Amino acid sequence: LRTLRPLDTETLVASVKKTGRAVAIEEGWQQNGVGAEVAARIMEQAFDYLTAPVGQVAGFDTPYPYVQDKVYLPGANRIVAACVQALNYRPHPLAPKLSPCDLTCCAPCWAPWAC
C-alpha cells in the first residue's frame, strides 16, 4: 500500500482475489491498529475470496518502548512464520461445506428451499 488514508481497499481486494490469502504487518499493537483495520476491510469486502484467515503480525501487547527495540518490532522470522501459516492453512475436516445455494444467493440464505 502507498497510503493509509485514504486506504486503497481496491488494491487489497484485488490481491486477495488473486492469492486467496492476506497477512497484515505493523509495528504497533495488534488491537486497534492499522493492521486490524486492514484485516477488517478484507473480511468485509473480500471474505468470499479468502482461503485462509487473515493473519496479523504486530508488536507485542506491552507498553511501546521509547527506543524501537528490535525484539519488539515484527522481525523477519515472525513475518515468515505468519506467511507460512497462511499458506499451509487447511480448513477443519468437519467444517461445513458450501452448498450451491450459498454461492448463488445475493443475501444470506436462511431458507435454502427458497433459492
C-alpha angles and dihedrals in degrees: 000000000000099000138020095203111071090025111219096229093166090063091049092051092046091052093049091048089054099043106020090222141078137188120191116208127190140154097231131070119306093231116078093354134129090264090056090052091049090050091049093051091049091049091049099046107023105029094121091057097051117106093180136026116274108264124219129200116185144145118294121275094257133101109294110257119240090228113050097245117203089225092059099046120079106267132202093264093057092044093049091047091053092048092048090049090052092048094048095045114130122180118246110272091234094051112122115261120231115253122215087254090062090054099048104042121096094209131039106289109235091157110045091181089063094065 
